[in-house]
Amino acid sequence: MIVTNKTEFSKGFWLEIIFRVFLAVLFLKLENSEPFERKIQPEELWLYRNPRKDDYVPINILWPLVFVPPVIIIVITFLINADKFDLRQGILCSTLALGLNGILVDMCKLIVGRPRPDFFWRCFPDGETNLEIKCTGDHQVVMEGRKSFPSGHCSFVFTSCGFISFYLAGKFRTFTIAGKGNSVKLCAFVIPLLIALIVALSRTCDYHHHWEDVLVGSLIGLSMAYMCYRHYYPPLDSQFCHRPYSNSAN
């Protein structure tokens, strides 16, 4: 009977891994897809005429910021508690949230096709327009310029930092009676969210997103983090919030 349970546990774990690989492949496929080409009227071009600037948080910084901190926090917790099941559930929870977030946000980007605030200079790099609003810029640059809503940077960083906030709050029992009145525990919950907020606001400063893109992207990321966290862990005010749900059903 014990062997059967271990076998079922192993099968369930590998199915979880395969599903996340599928999400990653689908995300990469959507990333390279062309968005809906929304009609732009000549009189609204001023909305998209902000200057082109480099990302304040470029992709080569975003991805480590999104993927590395959750792993570090989960591994440190494992080294302290030596709880293999919590290690497994923490990794599965964070990767599921990030995968689902990526799929949802990319689908929204492709369907909506909203131009970025700097779209004009992507479309007409020489500043010369035409009545048909037919872009003369590089196709890849123009295509990316039509993926403003919602913000991928914001959704990913809020998914990652949101998970860290919920995970630490659970481990420190921040919102239980035992954690009340402890400012350090509360700051451990708030600081990751502040980091996410800074990254999100930077997307309006470099003119890569409208404020609506930032707001919706942030809400999607935070909601996805909370939904997946609650799928694996009890409410933050529960006396058992520091422990993942039992795997007795597997």
KOLMARDO-691839 format. One record per residue: residue number from 1; z, x, y of N, C-alpha, C, O in turn. Coordinates in pm, whole numbers. Layout:
> num|nup|neast|nnorth|caup|caeast|canorth|cup|ceast|cnorth|oup|oeast|onorth
> NUM|Z|X|Y|Z|X|Y|Z|X|Y|Z|X|Y
...
end
This chain:
> num|nup|neast|nnorth|caup|caeast|canorth|cup|ceast|cnorth|oup|oeast|onorth
> 1|0|84|-121|0|0|0|0|86|125|-69|55|222
> 2|77|195|122|85|286|236|-51|351|260|-95|366|374
> 3|-117|390|150|-248|453|163|-347|356|226|-427|396|311
> 4|-342|229|185|-431|128|242|-411|113|391|-507|107|467
> 5|-283|107|433|-253|94|575|-306|213|654|-361|197|762
> 6|-289|332|598|-338|451|666|-490|449|675|-547|490|776
> 7|-555|402|569|-701|395|569|-750|296|673|-844|325|747
> 8|-685|178|680|-723|77|778|-700|128|920|-779|103|1010
> 9|-589|201|938|-557|258|1069|-666|358|1110|-710|359|1225
> 10|-708|442|1015|-811|542|1043|-944|476|1077|-1013|518|1169
> 11|-980|372|1001|-1105|301|1026|-1103|237|1165|-1201|243|1239
> 12|-990|175|1198|-978|111|1329|-991|211|1442|-1052|182|1544
> 13|-933|329|1422|-938|433|1525|-1081|480|1546|-1125|495|1660
> 14|-1154|503|1437|-1291|553|1450|-1384|446|1506|-1481|479|1576
> 15|-1358|321|1477|-1436|213|1538|-1415|212|1689|-1508|188|1766
> 16|-1291|238|1731|-1260|245|1874|-1338|360|1939|-1394|344|2048
> 17|-1343|473|1873|-1415|589|1925|-1564|560|1935|-1627|591|2036
> 18|-1621|500|1830|-1764|467|1830|-1797|371|1942|-1901|384|2007
> 19|-1709|273|1966|-1733|176|2074|-1735|245|2209|-1816|208|2295
> 20|-1649|343|2230|-1645|414|2358|-1767|504|2375|-1816|522|2487
> 21|-1816|560|2266|-1940|637|2272|-2056|545|2311|-2142|582|2390
> 22|-2057|425|2255|-2159|326|2289|-2154|292|2438|-2257|283|2504
> 23|-2032|272|2490|-2017|242|2633|-2070|357|2718|-2135|334|2820
> 24|-2042|480|2676|-2087|597|2752|-2240|606|2753|-2300|634|2857
> 25|-2303|582|2638|-2449|588|2629|-2511|477|2714|-2609|500|2785
> 26|-2453|357|2708|-2504|246|2787|-2488|273|2937|-2577|240|3016
> 27|-2377|333|2974|-2354|368|3114|-2460|466|3165|-2515|448|3273
> 28|-2489|568|3086|-2590|667|3125|-2728|603|3136|-2808|639|3222
> 29|-2756|507|3047|-2883|436|3053|-2892|354|3182|-2995|356|3249
> 30|-2786|284|3216|-2786|203|3338|-2793|290|3463|-2855|251|3562
> 31|-2730|408|3458|-2731|499|3573|-2873|538|3611|-2902|559|3729
> 32|-2962|549|3513|-3099|593|3539|-3197|477|3554|-3318|498|3563
> 33|-3144|354|3558|-3231|237|3573|-3255|207|3720|-3175|243|3806
> 34|-3366|142|3748|-3401|110|3886|-3340|-24|3927|-3344|-120|3850
> 35|-3283|-31|4046|-3219|-154|4092|-3321|-254|4145|-3438|-222|4167
> 36|-3273|-376|4165|-3354|-480|4227|-3394|-434|4368|-3311|-387|4445
> 37|-3523|-450|4400|-3571|-407|4531|-3557|-522|4631|-3648|-602|4649
> 38|-3443|-526|4693|-3412|-635|4788|-3498|-624|4914|-3517|-515|4968
> 39|-3549|-737|4959|-3633|-741|5078|-3551|-707|5203|-3443|-762|5224
> 40|-3604|-616|5283|-3538|-577|5409|-3627|-619|5525|-3744|-581|5532
> 41|-3571|-697|5615|-3646|-741|5732|-3640|-632|5840|-3539|-563|5853
> 42|-3748|-615|5918|-3750|-511|6022|-3634|-520|6120|-3583|-418|6166
> 43|-3592|-644|6152|-3485|-661|6251|-3346|-624|6197|-3251|-616|6275
> 44|-3332|-602|6066|-3202|-565|6012|-3194|-417|5974|-3095|-373|5916
> 45|-3298|-342|6005|-3298|-201|5970|-3184|-124|6037|-3139|-22|5986
> 46|-3138|-174|6151|-3030|-104|6222|-2903|-97|6138|-2820|-7|6158
> 47|-2887|-191|6045|-2768|-190|5959|-2766|-68|5867|-2660|-27|5821
> 48|-2882|-11|5841|-2894|97|5743|-2941|226|5809|-2999|313|5743
> 49|-2916|239|5940|-2969|354|6012|-2862|459|6041|-2881|542|6130
> 50|-2753|458|5970|-2652|561|5989|-2703|695|5937|-2789|698|5849
> 51|-2653|805|5991|-2705|937|5951|-2673|971|5806|-2573|925|5751
> 52|-2759|1050|5746|-2735|1097|5610|-2638|1214|5614|-2656|1308|5692
> 53|-2537|1208|5529|-2436|1314|5522|-2406|1343|5376|-2430|1260|5288
> 54|-2353|1462|5352|-2310|1496|5217|-2185|1416|5181|-2109|1374|5268
> 55|-2165|1396|5049|-2044|1327|5002|-1921|1408|5041|-1918|1530|5023
> 56|-1820|1341|5093|-1691|1408|5112|-1625|1436|4977|-1553|1534|4960
> 57|-1653|1348|4880|-1605|1370|4743|-1728|1369|4653|-1765|1264|4601
> 58|-1792|1486|4633|-1915|1491|4552|-1887|1463|4405|-1773|1464|4360
> 59|-1994|1439|4332|-1984|1404|4191|-1912|1511|4110|-1834|1479|4020
> 60|-1937|1640|4142|-1874|1747|4064|-1723|1756|4088|-1653|1828|4016
> 61|-1674|1683|4188|-1529|1672|4208|-1478|1538|4155|-1367|1528|4102
> 62|-1561|1433|4170|-1520|1299|4127|-1491|1293|3979|-1386|1243|3939
> 63|-1583|1345|3894|-1564|1330|3750|-1439|1401|3699|-1365|1341|3621
> 64|-1412|1526|3739|-1283|1585|3698|-1163|1507|3751|-1062|1494|3682
> 65|-1174|1454|3873|-1065|1376|3932|-1041|1248|3853|-928|1201|3844
> 66|-1147|1193|3797|-1136|1067|3723|-1087|1089|3580|-1003|1014|3531
> 67|-1139|1191|3511|-1111|1206|3369|-994|1299|3336|-922|1275|3238
> 68|-972|1402|3414|-872|1503|3377|-727|1457|3400|-646|1471|3308
> 69|-690|1404|3517|-550|1367|3539|-491|1270|3436|-378|1292|3392
> 70|-563|1162|3396|-503|1075|3293|-471|1149|3164|-367|1127|3103
> 71|-563|1238|3123|-540|1314|2999|-418|1404|3014|-336|1413|2923
> 72|-407|1471|3128|-293|1560|3152|-162|1483|3146|-66|1527|3082
> 73|-157|1368|3213|-35|1286|3214|1|1239|3074|117|1245|3034
> 74|-99|1194|2999|-74|1145|2863|-27|1257|2772|65|1238|2692
> 75|-89|1373|2783|-52|1487|2698|89|1538|2733|167|1568|2643
> 76|121|1547|2860|256|1589|2901|361|1492|2845|466|1534|2796
> 77|330|1363|2852|421|1263|2797|439|1283|2647|550|1269|2595
> 78|330|1316|2578|338|1341|2434|424|1464|2403|504|1463|2309
> 79|408|1569|2484|487|1691|2462|636|1665|2483|720|1732|2422
> 80|668|1570|2568|809|1536|2594|864|1443|2487|975|1465|2436
> 81|786|1339|2452|837|1236|2361|795|1255|2216|857|1198|2126
> 82|690|1335|2192|637|1358|2056|601|1227|1987|624|1210|1868
> 83|543|1134|2064|504|1004|2010|353|1002|1994|279|984|2091
> 84|306|1020|1871|163|1026|1844|94|893|1869|-20|888|1916
> 85|164|785|1839|103|653|1859|81|625|2007|-21|569|2046
> 86|177|664|2090|161|646|2234|49|734|2287|-26|693|2376
> 87|36|855|2234|-74|944|2272|-208|877|2242|-298|876|2326
> 88|-221|822|2123|-345|755|2082|-374|635|2170|-486|619|2219
> 89|-274|551|2191|-295|429|2268|-324|459|2415|-404|390|2478
> 90|-260|562|2469|-285|600|2607|-429|646|2629|-493|607|2726
> 91|-479|728|2536|-617|776|2545|-715|660|2529|-812|649|2604
> 92|-689|574|2431|-778|460|2408|-779|365|2528|-884|313|2566
> 93|-663|344|2587|-650|254|2701|-730|307|2821|-810|234|2880
> 94|-707|432|2858|-773|489|2976|-924|499|2958|-999|470|3051
> 95|-970|539|2839|-1114|552|2816|-1183|416|2812|-1297|403|2856
> 96|-1114|315|2758|-1171|181|2757|-1188|129|2900|-1292|72|2934
> 97|-1086|148|2981|-1092|101|3120|-1206|168|3195|-1281|101|3267
> 98|-1221|299|3179|-1327|371|3248|-1465|330|3198|-1559|316|3277
> 99|-1477|310|3067|-1606|270|3011|-1649|132|3057|-1763|113|3099
> 100|-1559|36|3048|-1592|-101|3091|-1620|-108|3241|-1709|-180|3286
> 101|-1543|-30|3317|-1566|-26|3462|-1706|27|3494|-1776|-30|3578
> 102|-1746|133|3428|-1877|191|3453|-1990|93|3424|-2086|83|3501
> 103|-1979|19|3313|-2082|-78|3276|-2088|-191|3378|-2196|-227|3425
> 104|-1973|-247|3412|-1968|-360|3505|-2023|-322|3642|-2103|-396|3700
> 105|-1979|-208|3695|-2022|-167|3828|-2172|-136|3831|-2240|-174|3926
> 106|-2222|-67|3730|-2365|-36|3728|-2450|-162|3717|-2556|-171|3780
> 107|-2405|-260|3639|-2479|-385|3629|-2484|-455|3764|-2588|-508|3804
> 108|-2372|-456|3836|-2369|-517|3969|-2463|-444|4064|-2537|-507|4140
> 109|-2461|-311|4060|-2548|-232|4148|-2695|-267|4124|-2771|-285|4219
> 110|-2733|-274|3997|-2874|-298|3964|-2917|-439|4000|-3030|-459|4045
> 111|-2830|-536|3983|-2866|-675|4011|-2869|-702|4162|-2959|-770|4211
> 112|-2771|-649|4235|-2761|-676|4378|-2862|-595|4458|-2931|-650|4544
> 113|-2872|-466|4431|-2969|-382|4501|-2945|-372|4650|-3041|-371|4728
> 114|-2821|-363|4692|-2792|-357|4835|-2819|-216|4889|-2776|-118|4829
> 115|-2890|-205|5002|-2916|-72|5061|-2788|-9|5116|-2699|-78|5165
> 116|-2781|122|5109|-2668|195|5164|-2679|203|5317|-2787|180|5372
> 117|-2569|235|5385|-2574|246|5531|-2672|351|5582|-2718|342|5696
> 118|-2705|450|5499|-2800|555|5542|-2938|534|5481|-3018|628|5474
> 119|-2966|411|5437|-3091|385|5365|-3215|416|5449|-3315|464|5395
> 120|-3210|389|5579|-3326|412|5665|-3379|554|5649|-3499|573|5633
> 121|-3289|653|5653|-3332|793|5648|-3368|835|5506|-3437|936|5488
> 122|-3323|762|5407|-3369|785|5270|-3512|732|5254|-3598|794|5191
> 123|-3534|615|5316|-3663|548|5306|-3769|615|5394|-3884|633|5353
> 124|-3729|652|5515|-3821|714|5611|-3761|846|5662|-3710|852|5774
> 125|-3768|952|5581|-3706|1079|5620|-3762|1139|5749|-3694|1218|5815
> 126|-3885|1101|5786|-3944|1152|5910|-3918|1058|6028|-3959|1087|6140
> 127|-3850|946|6002|-3817|851|6108|-3929|757|6146|-3911|674|6235
> 128|-4045|767|6078|-4160|682|6108|-4161|561|6016|-4177|574|5894
> 129|-4145|442|6073|-4142|319|5994|-4282|258|5982|-4378|305|6043
> 130|-4291|151|5903|-4415|73|5894|-4377|-73|5879|-4265|-104|5840
> 131|-4469|-162|5910|-4441|-305|5911|-4404|-358|5773|-4327|-454|5761
> 132|-4457|-297|5669|-4430|-344|5532|-4296|-293|5479|-4254|-331|5370
> 133|-4229|-207|5555|-4104|-140|5510|-4129|-75|5374|-4048|-88|5282
> 134|-4240|-6|5363|-4273|67|5240|-4225|210|5254|-4272|284|5340
> 135|-4131|247|5170|-4064|377|5183|-4159|492|5157|-4247|486|5070
> 136|-4140|597|5234|-4221|718|5219|-4138|836|5167|-4189|946|5148
> 137|-4010|812|5144|-3921|918|5097|-3929|939|4947|-4002|867|4878
> 138|-3855|1036|4898|-3848|1066|4755|-3801|943|4677|-3703|879|4715
> 139|-3871|913|4569|-3843|790|4493|-3699|786|4441|-3632|682|4451
> 140|-3651|897|4387|-3515|901|4332|-3412|879|4441|-3313|809|4420
> 141|-3434|939|4556|-3341|924|4669|-3341|780|4719|-3235|725|4750
> 142|-3459|721|4727|-3470|581|4772|-3403|489|4672|-3334|395|4711
> 143|-3424|514|4543|-3364|431|4438|-3212|434|4447|-3147|330|4436
> 144|-3156|553|4465|-3010|564|4479|-2963|496|4607|-2849|449|4615
> 145|-3050|492|4706|-3015|425|4831|-3005|275|4819|-2957|209|4910
> 146|-3050|220|4707|-3043|76|4683|-2928|39|4590|-2926|-70|4534
> 147|-2833|130|4573|-2720|104|4482|-2587|111|4556|-2495|182|4515
> 148|-2578|38|4666|-2458|47|4748|-2344|-42|4700|-2228|-4|4713
> 149|-2376|-160|4645|-2272|-258|4612|-2260|-277|4461|-2359|-305|4393
> 150|-2136|-260|4408|-2015|-208|4472|-2009|-57|4459|-2095|4|4395
> 151|-1909|5|4520|-1898|150|4519|-1850|202|4383|-1743|164|4335
> 152|-1931|288|4322|-1892|349|4195|-1778|447|4211|-1688|451|4127
> 153|-1781|528|4318|-1672|621|4345|-1539|546|4349|-1442|585|4284
> 154|-1537|438|4426|-1412|363|4445|-1364|300|4315|-1245|305|4283
> 155|-1457|240|4241|-1416|173|4118|-1363|273|4015|-1262|246|3950
> 156|-1429|387|4001|-1385|485|3902|-1251|548|3940|-1163|564|3855
> 157|-1235|582|4068|-1111|649|4107|-993|551|4102|-881|592|4071
> 158|-1017|424|4132|-909|326|4122|-880|290|3976|-766|258|3943
> 159|-979|296|3890|-954|276|3747|-864|388|3694|-765|362|3626
> 160|-901|511|3725|-826|627|3677|-685|634|3737|-586|643|3665
> 161|-678|629|3870|-547|639|3937|-462|515|3912|-340|523|3905
> 162|-529|400|3900|-455|279|3868|-389|289|3732|-273|252|3716
> 163|-463|340|3633|-404|360|3500|-285|455|3508|-180|428|3449
> 164|-301|565|3580|-191|661|3593|-68|595|3654|44|616|3607
> 165|-88|514|3758|24|445|3823|95|352|3726|217|354|3717
> 166|19|271|3653|79|177|3558|148|252|3444|256|214|3400
> 167|83|358|3396|138|435|3284|270|501|3322|367|495|3246
> 168|274|563|3440|397|628|3485|506|526|3515|623|549|3485
> 169|468|413|3573|566|309|3602|629|257|3473|748|226|3468
> 170|546|247|3367|599|205|3239|692|307|3178|799|273|3129
> 171|651|433|3182|734|538|3122|865|558|3199|968|585|3138
> 172|861|546|3332|981|562|3414|1060|432|3428|1170|431|3485
> 173|1003|322|3374|1066|189|3386|1094|156|3533|1201|105|3568
> 174|997|186|3616|1013|174|3762|1050|34|3806|1130|17|3897
> 175|992|-67|3743|1012|-204|3787|1108|-283|3700|1114|-406|3707
> 176|1183|-212|3616|1291|-276|3542|1422|-253|3618|1426|-181|3717
> 177|1528|-315|3571|1659|-297|3635|1699|-150|3636|1760|-103|3732
> 178|1664|-77|3529|1702|64|3518|1633|150|3624|1686|255|3662
> 179|1516|107|3672|1443|189|3767|1461|148|3912|1411|216|4002
> 180|1532|38|3937|1549|-9|4074|1633|89|4156|1730|146|4107
> 181|1593|108|4282|1669|194|4372|1637|341|4359|1701|424|4424
> 182|1538|376|4276|1501|516|4256|1368|542|4328|1263|499|4281
> 183|1374|611|4441|1254|632|4522|1153|724|4455|1033|709|4475
> 184|1200|820|4375|1109|913|4307|1020|837|4209|900|862|4201
> 185|1079|744|4134|1002|665|4039|900|576|4111|788|559|4065
> 186|941|521|4223|848|437|4300|733|521|4356|618|477|4355
> 187|764|641|4404|659|729|4459|561|773|4350|442|790|4376
> 188|610|790|4227|523|826|4116|421|716|4090|310|743|4043
> 189|459|592|4121|367|480|4106|270|472|4224|152|442|4205
> 190|317|499|4346|239|478|4467|141|593|4493|28|568|4536
> 191|182|717|4469|100|833|4507|-40|832|4446|-136|857|4518
> 192|-57|804|4316|-194|798|4262|-281|694|4333|-400|715|4351
> 193|-221|581|4371|-297|478|4442|-336|525|4582|-444|490|4631
> 194|-250|603|4646|-284|658|4777|-400|756|4767|-486|760|4855
> 195|-401|836|4661|-512|929|4639|-642|852|4622|-746|889|4678
> 196|-637|744|4544|-756|661|4524|-801|600|4656|-921|591|4683
> 197|-706|558|4737|-739|496|4866|-810|596|4958|-905|560|5028
> 198|-764|721|4959|-827|824|5042|-971|846|5001|-1061|854|5085
> 199|-994|855|4869|-1131|872|4820|-1217|753|4859|-1332|769|4901
> 200|-1161|633|4845|-1236|511|4878|-1275|507|5025|-1389|475|5058
> 201|-1182|539|5113|-1211|537|5256|-1314|641|5295|-1390|622|5390
> 202|-1317|752|5223|-1414|857|5254|-1558|808|5235|-1650|864|5294
> 203|-1577|704|5153|-1712|652|5128|-1770|579|5248|-1891|563|5258
> 204|-1683|536|5339|-1734|478|5464|-1755|587|5568|-1840|572|5656
> 205|-1680|696|5559|-1692|805|5657|-1819|886|5636|-1875|939|5732
> 206|-1865|897|5511|-1990|971|5488|-2112|878|5485|-2222|919|5450
> 207|-2090|752|5524|-2197|651|5536|-2272|625|5406|-2391|595|5407
> 208|-2201|638|5294|-2265|609|5166|-2238|466|5119|-2302|418|5026
> 209|-2142|397|5185|-2110|260|5147|-2065|178|5267|-2008|231|5362
> 210|-2092|49|5260|-2037|-46|5355|-1893|-77|5314|-1853|-52|5200
> 211|-1816|-131|5408|-1674|-157|5376|-1660|-259|5264|-1565|-253|5186
> 212|-1754|-355|5255|-1746|-453|5146|-1766|-387|5010|-1703|-425|4912
> 213|-1853|-286|5006|-1876|-213|4880|-1749|-143|4835|-1714|-142|4717
> 214|-1681|-84|4933|-1557|-11|4905|-1448|-106|4856|-1379|-78|4758
> 215|-1433|-218|4925|-1330|-315|4889|-1351|-371|4750|-1259|-371|4668
> 216|-1471|-417|4723|-1499|-478|4592|-1492|-374|4481|-1437|-401|4374
> 217|-1546|-255|4505|-1539|-150|4404|-1396|-112|4370|-1362|-92|4254
> 218|-1311|-104|4472|-1170|-70|4451|-1100|-179|4372|-1021|-149|4282
> 219|-1127|-305|4404|-1064|-417|4333|-1109|-424|4188|-1030|-454|4099
> 220|-1237|-397|4165|-1287|-395|4027|-1216|-286|3947|-1170|-310|3835
> 221|-1207|-167|4004|-1144|-55|3933|-997|-81|3903|-951|-56|3791
> 222|-924|-131|4002|-782|-157|3982|-760|-270|3882|-670|-264|3799
> 223|-844|-373|3890|-832|-485|3797|-863|-441|3654|-795|-483|3560
> 224|-964|-357|3638|-999|-308|3505|-888|-223|3447|-857|-232|3328
> 225|-827|-139|3532|-716|-55|3487|-599|-141|3440|-541|-115|3335
> 226|-566|-244|3517|-452|-330|3482|-481|-412|3357|-395|-426|3270
> 227|-603|-467|3348|-638|-547|3232|-626|-465|3103|-568|-512|3005
> 228|-682|-344|3104|-677|-260|2984|-536|-209|2956|-494|-199|2841
> 229|-463|-178|3063|-324|-133|3043|-242|-242|2975|-168|-214|2881
> 230|-256|-365|3022|-179|-475|2964|-226|-509|2823|-153|-572|2747
> 231|-346|-469|2788|-394|-491|2652|-322|-399|2553|-310|-431|2435
> 232|-275|-285|2602|-208|-188|2516|-58|-177|2539|16|-133|2451
> 233|-11|-218|2658|130|-199|2692|191|-328|2747|118|-411|2803
> 234|322|-347|2732|391|-467|2782|395|-470|2935|358|-371|3000
> 235|438|-581|2994|450|-591|3140|542|-482|3195|631|-435|3124
> 236|522|-442|3319|598|-333|3378|744|-369|3402|826|-279|3422
> 237|779|-497|3399|919|-536|3417|988|-564|3283|1102|-610|3280
> 238|917|-535|3173|976|-555|3040|1068|-438|3006|1044|-325|3048
> 239|1172|-465|2929|1261|-357|2887|1193|-263|2788|1243|-153|2761
> 240|1078|-305|2733|1003|-222|2639|874|-170|2702|781|-133|2629
> 241|866|-168|2837|742|-130|2904|701|15|2878|585|51|2901
> 242|793|98|2831|762|239|2806|698|262|2669|659|374|2636
> 243|688|155|2590|632|169|2456|503|87|2442|497|-26|2492
> 244|402|140|2377|280|60|2354|309|-50|2254|405|-42|2177
> 245|225|-154|2253|240|-260|2156|229|-203|2015|158|-105|1992
> 246|299|-265|1922|296|-219|1783|157|-237|1724|83|-327|1762
> 247|123|-148|1630|-6|-157|1563|8|-229|1429|-73|-210|1339
> 248|109|-311|1416|136|-377|1286|22|-468|1242|8|-498|1124
> 249|-61|-512|1341|-171|-602|1306|-291|-527|1252|-382|-587|1196
> 250|-293|-393|1269|-409|-315|1222|-408|-294|1073|-499|-231|1018
end
